[in-house]
Amino acid sequence: MRRFEFFLILLFILPSPGFSGELRITAGKFRVEPPTLHCAGFEWEVAGDTNRNARVEVKFREKNTKKWQDALPLMRQNGERTWYDRVELDFMAPNLFAGSIFNLTPGTTYECHFNLSDPDGVDGPTEQTVFVQT
């Protein structure tokens, strides 16, 4: 057997590093960042989901109103590295979803709803609802 054929066979036999581990997502701690005048930020720690196909949909509304508005979904982070030598910044993102709701009205209380879903299944809470005041 030639060397090329051997490596080709190994490629199909060995497990792919991108799909090893737990496919189901496990919900962890949910955090609300201190809001600004026009923005509210959130983080939701997770574990698993090695195929990274989970999502967090976000809706919000002013407190005591009925109409929900869609916001951008939370962004998935897991192991992305940010560095900048000039200011000695070197940061590795943890396994979480993070994002913000923008263009809010100052001095207003908002009800914010988050829905975590994964086609492979979810362990732990799939929904979070919090109130923030800008």
N, CA, C and O atoms as CSV, one atom per row, in Angstrom:
chain,resi,resn,atom,element,x,y,z
A,1,MET,N,N,0.851,-1.176,0.000
A,1,MET,CA,C,0.000,0.000,0.000
A,1,MET,C,C,0.897,1.239,0.000
A,1,MET,O,O,1.825,1.352,0.801
A,2,ARG,N,N,0.609,2.135,-0.885
A,2,ARG,CA,C,1.410,3.354,-0.951
A,2,ARG,C,C,1.028,4.307,0.173
A,2,ARG,O,O,-0.054,4.221,0.755
A,3,ARG,N,N,1.937,5.202,0.452
A,3,ARG,CA,C,1.765,6.153,1.558
A,3,ARG,C,C,0.498,7.000,1.369
A,3,ARG,O,O,-0.235,7.219,2.334
A,4,PHE,N,N,0.228,7.477,0.160
A,4,PHE,CA,C,-0.947,8.301,-0.105
A,4,PHE,C,C,-2.230,7.542,0.214
A,4,PHE,O,O,-3.138,8.087,0.841
A,5,GLU,N,N,-2.304,6.277,-0.220
A,5,GLU,CA,C,-3.504,5.473,0.046
A,5,GLU,C,C,-3.690,5.263,1.540
A,5,GLU,O,O,-4.817,5.280,2.035
A,6,PHE,N,N,-2.600,5.067,2.258
A,6,PHE,CA,C,-2.669,4.868,3.697
A,6,PHE,C,C,-3.268,6.104,4.390
A,6,PHE,O,O,-4.151,5.981,5.239
A,7,PHE,N,N,-2.773,7.299,4.016
A,7,PHE,CA,C,-3.289,8.522,4.625
A,7,PHE,C,C,-4.740,8.784,4.229
A,7,PHE,O,O,-5.509,9.306,5.035
A,8,LEU,N,N,-5.118,8.441,3.038
A,8,LEU,CA,C,-6.496,8.591,2.599
A,8,LEU,C,C,-7.430,7.700,3.412
A,8,LEU,O,O,-8.519,8.126,3.796
A,9,ILE,N,N,-7.012,6.477,3.672
A,9,ILE,CA,C,-7.811,5.556,4.498
A,9,ILE,C,C,-7.925,6.104,5.922
A,9,ILE,O,O,-9.008,6.084,6.508
A,10,LEU,N,N,-6.820,6.591,6.479
A,10,LEU,CA,C,-6.868,7.166,7.827
A,10,LEU,C,C,-7.825,8.351,7.898
A,10,LEU,O,O,-8.515,8.529,8.902
A,11,LEU,N,N,-7.871,9.152,6.855
A,11,LEU,CA,C,-8.758,10.305,6.825
A,11,LEU,C,C,-10.211,9.909,7.021
A,11,LEU,O,O,-10.961,10.626,7.683
A,12,PHE,N,N,-10.622,8.775,6.453
A,12,PHE,CA,C,-12.017,8.342,6.562
A,12,PHE,C,C,-12.286,7.491,7.801
A,12,PHE,O,O,-13.438,7.358,8.213
A,13,ILE,N,N,-11.266,6.924,8.388
A,13,ILE,CA,C,-11.452,6.057,9.552
A,13,ILE,C,C,-11.422,6.854,10.855
A,13,ILE,O,O,-12.237,6.612,11.746
A,14,LEU,N,N,-10.493,7.798,10.973
A,14,LEU,CA,C,-10.353,8.553,12.220
A,14,LEU,C,C,-11.513,9.524,12.394
A,14,LEU,O,O,-12.001,10.081,11.410
A,15,PRO,N,N,-11.962,9.738,13.631
A,15,PRO,CA,C,-13.066,10.677,13.851
A,15,PRO,C,C,-12.633,12.100,13.539
A,15,PRO,O,O,-11.477,12.475,13.733
A,16,SER,N,N,-13.578,12.873,13.056
A,16,SER,CA,C,-13.309,14.270,12.739
A,16,SER,C,C,-13.245,15.081,14.026
A,16,SER,O,O,-14.132,14.944,14.868
A,17,PRO,N,N,-12.213,15.934,14.211
A,17,PRO,CA,C,-12.124,16.719,15.441
A,17,PRO,C,C,-13.259,17.706,15.588
A,17,PRO,O,O,-13.586,18.078,16.715
A,18,GLY,N,N,-13.879,18.154,14.499
A,18,GLY,CA,C,-14.976,19.104,14.586
A,18,GLY,C,C,-16.265,18.484,15.100
A,18,GLY,O,O,-17.154,19.213,15.539
A,19,PHE,N,N,-16.394,17.179,15.061
A,19,PHE,CA,C,-17.629,16.535,15.481
A,19,PHE,C,C,-17.414,15.544,16.615
A,19,PHE,O,O,-18.270,14.696,16.867
A,20,SER,N,N,-16.295,15.639,17.292
A,20,SER,CA,C,-16.106,14.793,18.464
A,20,SER,C,C,-16.702,15.513,19.663
A,20,SER,O,O,-16.804,16.740,19.667
A,21,GLY,N,N,-17.090,14.768,20.663
A,21,GLY,CA,C,-17.647,15.393,21.849
A,21,GLY,C,C,-19.159,15.384,21.848
A,21,GLY,O,O,-19.797,14.624,21.119
A,22,GLU,N,N,-19.714,16.235,22.673
A,22,GLU,CA,C,-21.151,16.268,22.920
A,22,GLU,C,C,-21.862,17.165,21.912
A,22,GLU,O,O,-21.557,18.353,21.807
A,23,LEU,N,N,-22.809,16.592,21.172
A,23,LEU,CA,C,-23.581,17.371,20.208
A,23,LEU,C,C,-24.699,18.157,20.878
A,23,LEU,O,O,-25.027,19.260,20.441
A,24,ARG,N,N,-25.292,17.599,21.940
A,24,ARG,CA,C,-26.342,18.317,22.668
A,24,ARG,C,C,-25.729,19.522,23.375
A,24,ARG,O,O,-24.562,19.501,23.764
A,25,ILE,N,N,-26.526,20.560,23.534
A,25,ILE,CA,C,-26.049,21.742,24.246
A,25,ILE,C,C,-26.583,21.715,25.672
A,25,ILE,O,O,-27.706,21.274,25.918
A,26,THR,N,N,-25.782,22.181,26.589
A,26,THR,CA,C,-26.186,22.290,27.992
A,26,THR,C,C,-26.160,23.754,28.381
A,26,THR,O,O,-25.126,24.415,28.283
A,27,ALA,N,N,-27.300,24.257,28.821
A,27,ALA,CA,C,-27.416,25.662,29.215
A,27,ALA,C,C,-26.754,25.884,30.564
A,27,ALA,O,O,-26.909,25.080,31.483
A,28,GLY,N,N,-26.020,26.975,30.675
A,28,GLY,CA,C,-25.358,27.340,31.922
A,28,GLY,C,C,-25.877,28.660,32.448
A,28,GLY,O,O,-27.058,28.978,32.310
A,29,LYS,N,N,-24.986,29.424,33.050
A,29,LYS,CA,C,-25.338,30.687,33.696
A,29,LYS,C,C,-25.714,31.745,32.657
A,29,LYS,O,O,-25.060,31.879,31.623
A,30,PHE,N,N,-26.773,32.486,32.951
A,30,PHE,CA,C,-27.232,33.594,32.107
A,30,PHE,C,C,-26.896,34.900,32.817
A,30,PHE,O,O,-27.204,35.066,33.997
A,31,ARG,N,N,-26.255,35.839,32.088
A,31,ARG,CA,C,-25.849,37.112,32.685
A,31,ARG,C,C,-26.407,38.292,31.899
A,31,ARG,O,O,-26.490,38.266,30.671
A,32,VAL,N,N,-26.787,39.323,32.642
A,32,VAL,CA,C,-27.194,40.595,32.056
A,32,VAL,C,C,-26.083,41.592,32.343
A,32,VAL,O,O,-25.716,41.810,33.498
A,33,GLU,N,N,-25.548,42.196,31.286
A,33,GLU,CA,C,-24.519,43.219,31.445
A,33,GLU,C,C,-25.179,44.522,31.876
A,33,GLU,O,O,-26.369,44.713,31.627
A,34,PRO,N,N,-24.442,45.421,32.514
A,34,PRO,CA,C,-25.037,46.716,32.876
A,34,PRO,C,C,-25.496,47.458,31.613
A,34,PRO,O,O,-24.687,47.678,30.711
A,35,PRO,N,N,-26.773,47.845,31.529
A,35,PRO,CA,C,-27.267,48.514,30.324
A,35,PRO,C,C,-26.712,49.935,30.200
A,35,PRO,O,O,-26.299,50.549,31.183
A,36,THR,N,N,-26.717,50.439,28.956
A,36,THR,CA,C,-26.363,51.831,28.684
A,36,THR,C,C,-27.654,52.584,28.392
A,36,THR,O,O,-28.743,52.051,28.609
A,37,LEU,N,N,-27.549,53.798,27.908
A,37,LEU,CA,C,-28.741,54.585,27.586
A,37,LEU,C,C,-29.560,53.959,26.453
A,37,LEU,O,O,-30.787,54.055,26.451
A,38,HIS,N,N,-28.889,53.320,25.491
A,38,HIS,CA,C,-29.568,52.830,24.290
A,38,HIS,C,C,-29.327,51.346,24.007
A,38,HIS,O,O,-29.689,50.864,22.934
A,39,CYS,N,N,-28.731,50.620,24.935
A,39,CYS,CA,C,-28.309,49.255,24.625
A,39,CYS,C,C,-28.333,48.380,25.885
A,39,CYS,O,O,-28.071,48.854,26.991
A,40,ALA,N,N,-28.655,47.092,25.694
A,40,ALA,CA,C,-28.597,46.111,26.778
A,40,ALA,C,C,-27.840,44.888,26.268
A,40,ALA,O,O,-28.111,44.412,25.165
A,41,GLY,N,N,-26.894,44.373,27.057
A,41,GLY,CA,C,-26.064,43.253,26.641
A,41,GLY,C,C,-26.291,42.024,27.500
A,41,GLY,O,O,-26.653,42.131,28.672
A,42,PHE,N,N,-26.072,40.833,26.899
A,42,PHE,CA,C,-26.385,39.567,27.563
A,42,PHE,C,C,-25.348,38.505,27.208
A,42,PHE,O,O,-24.753,38.538,26.131
A,43,GLU,N,N,-25.139,37.564,28.125
A,43,GLU,CA,C,-24.286,36.398,27.886
A,43,GLU,C,C,-24.982,35.165,28.442
A,43,GLU,O,O,-25.588,35.213,29.512
A,44,TRP,N,N,-24.891,34.054,27.702
A,44,TRP,CA,C,-25.463,32.784,28.162
A,44,TRP,C,C,-24.398,31.718,27.985
A,44,TRP,O,O,-24.100,31.304,26.864
A,45,GLU,N,N,-23.824,31.273,29.104
A,45,GLU,CA,C,-22.802,30.223,29.061
A,45,GLU,C,C,-23.439,28.903,28.645
A,45,GLU,O,O,-24.573,28.607,29.020
A,46,VAL,N,N,-22.701,28.112,27.867
A,46,VAL,CA,C,-23.171,26.803,27.427
A,46,VAL,C,C,-22.007,25.822,27.441
A,46,VAL,O,O,-20.844,26.206,27.565
A,47,ALA,N,N,-22.353,24.544,27.311
A,47,ALA,CA,C,-21.355,23.482,27.158
A,47,ALA,C,C,-21.857,22.554,26.058
A,47,ALA,O,O,-23.050,22.524,25.755
A,48,GLY,N,N,-20.945,21.803,25.470
A,48,GLY,CA,C,-21.328,20.871,24.407
A,48,GLY,C,C,-21.519,21.585,23.088
A,48,GLY,O,O,-20.870,22.596,22.819
A,49,ASP,N,N,-22.417,21.055,22.261
A,49,ASP,CA,C,-22.735,21.604,20.944
A,49,ASP,C,C,-21.486,21.735,20.082
A,49,ASP,O,O,-21.216,22.793,19.513
A,50,THR,N,N,-20.726,20.640,19.995
A,50,THR,CA,C,-19.479,20.685,19.236
A,50,THR,C,C,-19.700,20.926,17.749
A,50,THR,O,O,-18.775,21.352,17.058
A,51,ASN,N,N,-20.887,20.667,17.243
A,51,ASN,CA,C,-21.155,20.966,15.832
A,51,ASN,C,C,-21.691,22.389,15.639
A,51,ASN,O,O,-21.953,22.803,14.510
A,52,ARG,N,N,-21.850,23.125,16.716
A,52,ARG,CA,C,-22.189,24.558,16.718
A,52,ARG,C,C,-23.437,24.888,15.907
A,52,ARG,O,O,-23.454,25.856,15.147
A,53,ASN,N,N,-24.481,24.076,16.073
A,53,ASN,CA,C,-25.721,24.358,15.341
A,53,ASN,C,C,-26.841,24.856,16.256
A,53,ASN,O,O,-27.994,24.922,15.830
A,54,ALA,N,N,-26.526,25.202,17.487
A,54,ALA,CA,C,-27.520,25.760,18.410
A,54,ALA,C,C,-27.728,27.245,18.083
A,54,ALA,O,O,-26.895,27.878,17.435
A,55,ARG,N,N,-28.862,27.779,18.551
A,55,ARG,CA,C,-29.213,29.192,18.326
A,55,ARG,C,C,-29.880,29.762,19.570
A,55,ARG,O,O,-30.461,29.031,20.372
A,56,VAL,N,N,-29.788,31.068,19.715
A,56,VAL,CA,C,-30.552,31.782,20.738
A,56,VAL,C,C,-31.281,32.928,20.052
A,56,VAL,O,O,-30.671,33.905,19.615
A,57,GLU,N,N,-32.600,32.787,19.968
A,57,GLU,CA,C,-33.452,33.840,19.401
A,57,GLU,C,C,-33.792,34.840,20.502
A,57,GLU,O,O,-33.940,34.462,21.665
A,58,VAL,N,N,-33.914,36.110,20.136
A,58,VAL,CA,C,-34.126,37.181,21.110
A,58,VAL,C,C,-35.330,38.024,20.694
A,58,VAL,O,O,-35.466,38.421,19.537
A,59,LYS,N,N,-36.204,38.288,21.680
A,59,LYS,CA,C,-37.340,39.199,21.502
A,59,LYS,C,C,-37.363,40.147,22.690
A,59,LYS,O,O,-36.873,39.814,23.770
A,60,PHE,N,N,-37.933,41.328,22.488
A,60,PHE,CA,C,-38.038,42.286,23.591
A,60,PHE,C,C,-39.264,43.157,23.394
A,60,PHE,O,O,-39.803,43.266,22.293
A,61,ARG,N,N,-39.693,43.774,24.484
A,61,ARG,CA,C,-40.806,44.725,24.451
A,61,ARG,C,C,-40.692,45.639,25.659
A,61,ARG,O,O,-40.077,45.296,26.668
A,62,GLU,N,N,-41.301,46.815,25.530
A,62,GLU,CA,C,-41.366,47.695,26.694
A,62,GLU,C,C,-42.236,47.015,27.743
A,62,GLU,O,O,-43.195,46.318,27.411
A,63,LYS,N,N,-41.896,47.221,29.008
A,63,LYS,CA,C,-42.660,46.621,30.095
A,63,LYS,C,C,-44.114,47.069,30.019
A,63,LYS,O,O,-44.395,48.237,29.749
A,64,ASN,N,N,-45.038,46.138,30.257
A,64,ASN,CA,C,-46.488,46.356,30.256
A,64,ASN,C,C,-47.058,46.671,28.871
A,64,ASN,O,O,-48.113,47.297,28.764
A,65,THR,N,N,-46.370,46.243,27.814
A,65,THR,CA,C,-46.935,46.337,26.472
A,65,THR,C,C,-47.083,44.919,25.921
A,65,THR,O,O,-46.530,43.971,26.478
A,66,LYS,N,N,-47.824,44.779,24.836
A,66,LYS,CA,C,-48.112,43.442,24.303
A,66,LYS,C,C,-47.263,43.048,23.107
A,66,LYS,O,O,-47.020,41.861,22.891
A,67,LYS,N,N,-46.807,44.024,22.324
A,67,LYS,CA,C,-46.135,43.705,21.064
A,67,LYS,C,C,-44.647,43.414,21.271
A,67,LYS,O,O,-43.890,44.267,21.735
A,68,TRP,N,N,-44.243,42.182,20.914
A,68,TRP,CA,C,-42.839,41.790,20.965
A,68,TRP,C,C,-42.145,42.251,19.693
A,68,TRP,O,O,-42.746,42.277,18.619
A,69,GLN,N,N,-40.874,42.613,19.825
A,69,GLN,CA,C,-40.037,42.959,18.683
A,69,GLN,C,C,-38.880,41.972,18.612
A,69,GLN,O,O,-38.340,41.562,19.640
A,70,ASP,N,N,-38.505,41.595,17.406
A,70,ASP,CA,C,-37.357,40.712,17.233
A,70,ASP,C,C,-36.065,41.516,17.340
A,70,ASP,O,O,-35.983,42.647,16.861
A,71,ALA,N,N,-35.064,40.921,17.972
A,71,ALA,CA,C,-33.717,41.493,18.019
A,71,ALA,C,C,-32.785,40.516,17.307
A,71,ALA,O,O,-33.186,39.409,16.949
A,72,LEU,N,N,-31.555,40.931,17.109
A,72,LEU,CA,C,-30.569,40.020,16.522
A,72,LEU,C,C,-30.379,38.818,17.435
A,72,LEU,O,O,-30.389,38.973,18.656
A,73,PRO,N,N,-30.205,37.619,16.875
A,73,PRO,CA,C,-29.921,36.461,17.726
A,73,PRO,C,C,-28.569,36.643,18.417
A,73,PRO,O,O,-27.707,37.375,17.933
A,74,LEU,N,N,-28.398,35.971,19.550
A,74,LEU,CA,C,-27.102,36.036,20.221
A,74,LEU,C,C,-26.059,35.340,19.349
A,74,LEU,O,O,-26.366,34.380,18.643
A,75,MET,N,N,-24.838,35.831,19.406
A,75,MET,CA,C,-23.741,35.302,18.606
A,75,MET,C,C,-23.007,34.202,19.375
A,75,MET,O,O,-22.741,34.335,20.570
A,76,ARG,N,N,-22.688,33.126,18.676
A,76,ARG,CA,C,-21.985,32.000,19.296
A,76,ARG,C,C,-20.497,32.289,19.359
A,76,ARG,O,O,-19.899,32.746,18.385
A,77,GLN,N,N,-19.911,32.019,20.505
A,77,GLN,CA,C,-18.469,32.140,20.697
A,77,GLN,C,C,-17.969,30.872,21.354
A,77,GLN,O,O,-18.641,30.285,22.203
A,78,ASN,N,N,-16.773,30.456,20.947
A,78,ASN,CA,C,-16.163,29.288,21.589
A,78,ASN,C,C,-14.744,29.114,21.073
A,78,ASN,O,O,-14.519,28.488,20.037
A,79,GLY,N,N,-13.804,29.667,21.799
A,79,GLY,CA,C,-12.401,29.460,21.477
A,79,GLY,C,C,-11.816,30.439,20.475
A,79,GLY,O,O,-10.646,30.307,20.115
A,80,GLU,N,N,-12.586,31.416,20.013
A,80,GLU,CA,C,-12.020,32.401,19.116
A,80,GLU,C,C,-11.003,33.252,19.874
A,80,GLU,O,O,-11.249,33.663,21.008
A,81,ARG,N,N,-9.872,33.511,19.244
A,81,ARG,CA,C,-8.806,34.253,19.909
A,81,ARG,C,C,-8.715,35.657,19.341
A,81,ARG,O,O,-8.762,35.855,18.127
A,82,THR,N,N,-8.583,36.629,20.234
A,82,THR,CA,C,-8.364,38.015,19.861
A,82,THR,C,C,-7.053,38.458,20.496
A,82,THR,O,O,-6.859,38.314,21.704
A,83,TRP,N,N,-6.154,38.996,19.678
A,83,TRP,CA,C,-4.911,39.495,20.246
A,83,TRP,C,C,-4.463,40.732,19.486
A,83,TRP,O,O,-4.734,40.905,18.298
A,84,TYR,N,N,-3.771,41.575,20.219
A,84,TYR,CA,C,-3.217,42.794,19.663
A,84,TYR,C,C,-1.954,43.088,20.456
A,84,TYR,O,O,-2.022,43.548,21.596
A,85,ASP,N,N,-0.810,42.823,19.857
A,85,ASP,CA,C,0.475,42.912,20.551
A,85,ASP,C,C,0.774,44.305,21.084
A,85,ASP,O,O,1.378,44.447,22.148
A,86,ARG,N,N,0.359,45.333,20.355
A,86,ARG,CA,C,0.710,46.701,20.742
A,86,ARG,C,C,0.213,47.051,22.148
A,86,ARG,O,O,0.881,47.788,22.873
A,87,VAL,N,N,-0.949,46.531,22.537
A,87,VAL,CA,C,-1.476,46.836,23.876
A,87,VAL,C,C,-1.519,45.595,24.767
A,87,VAL,O,O,-2.184,45.588,25.802
A,88,GLU,N,N,-0.806,44.548,24.356
A,88,GLU,CA,C,-0.712,43.303,25.117
A,88,GLU,C,C,-2.084,42.706,25.444
A,88,GLU,O,O,-2.343,42.297,26.576
A,89,LEU,N,N,-2.955,42.665,24.434
A,89,LEU,CA,C,-4.270,42.054,24.570
A,89,LEU,C,C,-4.223,40.651,23.988
A,89,LEU,O,O,-3.823,40.465,22.839
A,90,ASP,N,N,-4.624,39.678,24.763
A,90,ASP,CA,C,-4.708,38.296,24.281
A,90,ASP,C,C,-5.874,37.642,25.011
A,90,ASP,O,O,-5.785,37.356,26.205
A,91,PHE,N,N,-6.976,37.404,24.283
A,91,PHE,CA,C,-8.210,36.919,24.889
A,91,PHE,C,C,-8.733,35.720,24.112
A,91,PHE,O,O,-8.785,35.749,22.882
A,92,MET,N,N,-9.121,34.666,24.824
A,92,MET,CA,C,-9.739,33.491,24.225
A,92,MET,C,C,-11.190,33.435,24.686
A,92,MET,O,O,-11.459,33.361,25.885
A,93,ALA,N,N,-12.130,33.470,23.736
A,93,ALA,CA,C,-13.557,33.508,24.065
A,93,ALA,C,C,-14.002,32.194,24.705
A,93,ALA,O,O,-13.628,31.122,24.228
A,94,PRO,N,N,-14.788,32.260,25.769
A,94,PRO,CA,C,-15.345,31.045,26.383
A,94,PRO,C,C,-16.500,30.501,25.545
A,94,PRO,O,O,-16.902,31.120,24.559
A,95,ASN,N,N,-17.026,29.360,25.935
A,95,ASN,CA,C,-18.144,28.721,25.241
A,95,ASN,C,C,-19.431,29.382,25.715
A,95,ASN,O,O,-19.927,29.084,26.802
A,96,LEU,N,N,-19.972,30.283,24.892
A,96,LEU,CA,C,-21.183,31.008,25.281
A,96,LEU,C,C,-21.834,31.658,24.071
A,96,LEU,O,O,-21.279,31.677,22.973
A,97,PHE,N,N,-23.029,32.190,24.305
A,97,PHE,CA,C,-23.708,33.066,23.361
A,97,PHE,C,C,-23.668,34.462,23.961
A,97,PHE,O,O,-23.807,34.617,25.174
A,98,ALA,N,N,-23.479,35.480,23.129
A,98,ALA,CA,C,-23.430,36.851,23.625
A,98,ALA,C,C,-24.033,37.787,22.581
A,98,ALA,O,O,-23.999,37.512,21.382
A,99,GLY,N,N,-24.584,38.894,23.063
A,99,GLY,CA,C,-25.134,39.871,22.135
A,99,GLY,C,C,-25.801,41.011,22.859
A,99,GLY,O,O,-25.814,41.083,24.088
A,100,SER,N,N,-26.359,41.906,22.055
A,100,SER,CA,C,-26.973,43.122,22.584
A,100,SER,C,C,-28.279,43.424,21.867
A,100,SER,O,O,-28.505,43.001,20.733
A,101,ILE,N,N,-29.122,44.161,22.555
A,101,ILE,CA,C,-30.304,44.752,21.952
A,101,ILE,C,C,-30.009,46.240,21.836
A,101,ILE,O,O,-29.661,46.891,22.821
A,102,PHE,N,N,-30.150,46.780,20.609
A,102,PHE,CA,C,-29.752,48.150,20.310
A,102,PHE,C,C,-30.959,49.071,20.128
A,102,PHE,O,O,-32.102,48.625,20.025
A,103,ASN,N,N,-30.661,50.365,20.092
A,103,ASN,CA,C,-31.637,51.408,19.795
A,103,ASN,C,C,-32.799,51.448,20.792
A,103,ASN,O,O,-33.951,51.650,20.406
A,104,LEU,N,N,-32.490,51.255,22.059
A,104,LEU,CA,C,-33.510,51.331,23.099
A,104,LEU,C,C,-33.696,52.779,23.536
A,104,LEU,O,O,-32.832,53.625,23.302
A,105,THR,N,N,-34.824,53.053,24.167
A,105,THR,CA,C,-35.139,54.401,24.641
A,105,THR,C,C,-34.584,54.594,26.051
A,105,THR,O,O,-34.834,53.758,26.920
A,106,PRO,N,N,-33.841,55.669,26.302
A,106,PRO,CA,C,-33.297,55.902,27.649
A,106,PRO,C,C,-34.404,55.989,28.703
A,106,PRO,O,O,-35.497,56.489,28.438
A,107,GLY,N,N,-34.095,55.489,29.903
A,107,GLY,CA,C,-35.026,55.565,31.020
A,107,GLY,C,C,-36.241,54.674,30.886
A,107,GLY,O,O,-37.272,54.945,31.502
A,108,THR,N,N,-36.146,53.613,30.094
A,108,THR,CA,C,-37.284,52.726,29.841
A,108,THR,C,C,-36.954,51.317,30.312
A,108,THR,O,O,-35.821,50.857,30.171
A,109,THR,N,N,-37.955,50.630,30.877
A,109,THR,CA,C,-37.778,49.237,31.294
A,109,THR,C,C,-38.258,48.325,30.176
A,109,THR,O,O,-39.333,48.522,29.609
A,110,TYR,N,N,-37.443,47.325,29.871
A,110,TYR,CA,C,-37.747,46.369,28.806
A,110,TYR,C,C,-37.794,44.949,29.354
A,110,TYR,O,O,-37.018,44.579,30.235
A,111,GLU,N,N,-38.709,44.171,28.821
A,111,GLU,CA,C,-38.773,42.732,29.074
A,111,GLU,C,C,-38.065,42.062,27.896
A,111,GLU,O,O,-38.421,42.299,26.741
A,112,CYS,N,N,-37.068,41.231,28.185
A,112,CYS,CA,C,-36.258,40.594,27.143
A,112,CYS,C,C,-36.379,39.081,27.286
A,112,CYS,O,O,-36.203,38.530,28.373
A,113,HIS,N,N,-36.680,38.424,26.178
A,113,HIS,CA,C,-36.913,36.974,26.190
A,113,HIS,C,C,-35.918,36.280,25.257
A,113,HIS,O,O,-35.697,36.721,24.129
A,114,PHE,N,N,-35.324,35.194,25.743
A,114,PHE,CA,C,-34.301,34.449,25.019
A,114,PHE,C,C,-34.729,32.993,24.922
A,114,PHE,O,O,-35.167,32.399,25.907
A,115,ASN,N,N,-34.598,32.414,23.716
A,115,ASN,CA,C,-34.990,31.021,23.487
A,115,ASN,C,C,-33.809,30.262,22.887
A,115,ASN,O,O,-33.404,30.521,21.753
A,116,LEU,N,N,-33.258,29.316,23.665
A,116,LEU,CA,C,-32.134,28.481,23.247
A,116,LEU,C,C,-32.671,27.216,22.589
A,116,LEU,O,O,-33.519,26.530,23.160
A,117,SER,N,N,-32.183,26.905,21.389
A,117,SER,CA,C,-32.612,25.689,20.704
A,117,SER,C,C,-31.405,25.018,20.051
A,117,SER,O,O,-30.430,25.675,19.687
A,118,ASP,N,N,-31.493,23.702,19.912
A,118,ASP,CA,C,-30.453,22.915,19.254
A,118,ASP,C,C,-31.119,21.686,18.660
A,118,ASP,O,O,-31.800,20.967,19.391
A,119,PRO,N,N,-30.956,21.408,17.364
A,119,PRO,CA,C,-31.562,20.221,16.764
A,119,PRO,C,C,-31.133,18.923,17.447
A,119,PRO,O,O,-31.836,17.916,17.365
A,120,ASP,N,N,-29.970,18.944,18.124
A,120,ASP,CA,C,-29.468,17.749,18.806
A,120,ASP,C,C,-29.996,17.608,20.225
A,120,ASP,O,O,-29.762,16.589,20.875
A,121,GLY,N,N,-30.713,18.629,20.715
A,121,GLY,CA,C,-31.294,18.577,22.058
A,121,GLY,C,C,-30.642,19.567,23.001
A,121,GLY,O,O,-29.506,19.993,22.796
A,122,VAL,N,N,-31.389,19.928,24.046
A,122,VAL,CA,C,-30.932,20.900,25.042
A,122,VAL,C,C,-31.095,20.300,26.426
A,122,VAL,O,O,-32.150,19.759,26.758
A,123,ASP,N,N,-30.054,20.397,27.227
A,123,ASP,CA,C,-30.120,20.030,28.641
A,123,ASP,C,C,-30.144,21.324,29.442
A,123,ASP,O,O,-29.323,22.215,29.225
A,124,GLY,N,N,-31.087,21.421,30.365
A,124,GLY,CA,C,-31.221,22.635,31.156
A,124,GLY,C,C,-32.296,23.537,30.589
A,124,GLY,O,O,-33.027,23.147,29.679
A,125,PRO,N,N,-32.394,24.754,31.132
A,125,PRO,CA,C,-33.461,25.663,30.701
A,125,PRO,C,C,-33.261,26.115,29.253
A,125,PRO,O,O,-32.140,26.394,28.829
A,126,THR,N,N,-34.350,26.184,28.513
A,126,THR,CA,C,-34.294,26.634,27.121
A,126,THR,C,C,-34.747,28.086,26.977
A,126,THR,O,O,-34.585,28.676,25.909
A,127,GLU,N,N,-35.310,28.667,28.035
A,127,GLU,CA,C,-35.812,30.034,27.954
A,127,GLU,C,C,-35.342,30.843,29.158
A,127,GLU,O,O,-35.207,30.329,30.268
A,128,GLN,N,N,-35.097,32.129,28.897
A,128,GLN,CA,C,-34.780,33.093,29.943
A,128,GLN,C,C,-35.573,34.363,29.658
A,128,GLN,O,O,-35.659,34.798,28.510
A,129,THR,N,N,-36.145,34.953,30.687
A,129,THR,CA,C,-36.822,36.238,30.556
A,129,THR,C,C,-36.292,37.150,31.654
A,129,THR,O,O,-36.311,36.793,32.832
A,130,VAL,N,N,-35.819,38.331,31.259
A,130,VAL,CA,C,-35.254,39.276,32.214
A,130,VAL,C,C,-35.797,40.671,31.918
A,130,VAL,O,O,-36.262,40.945,30.812
A,131,PHE,N,N,-35.734,41.546,32.916
A,131,PHE,CA,C,-36.100,42.936,32.764
A,131,PHE,C,C,-34.852,43.786,32.901
A,131,PHE,O,O,-34.046,43.573,33.807
A,132,VAL,N,N,-34.688,44.749,32.005
A,132,VAL,CA,C,-33.571,45.683,32.081
A,132,VAL,C,C,-34.110,47.099,31.947
A,132,VAL,O,O,-35.114,47.335,31.275
A,133,GLN,N,N,-33.427,48.041,32.600
A,133,GLN,CA,C,-33.806,49.449,32.478
A,133,GLN,C,C,-32.608,50.222,31.951
A,133,GLN,O,O,-31.505,50.160,32.493
A,134,THR,N,N,-32.870,50.953,30.872
A,134,THR,CA,C,-31.794,51.768,30.285
A,134,THR,C,C,-31.588,53.019,31.085
A,134,THR,O,O,-30.727,53.832,30.749
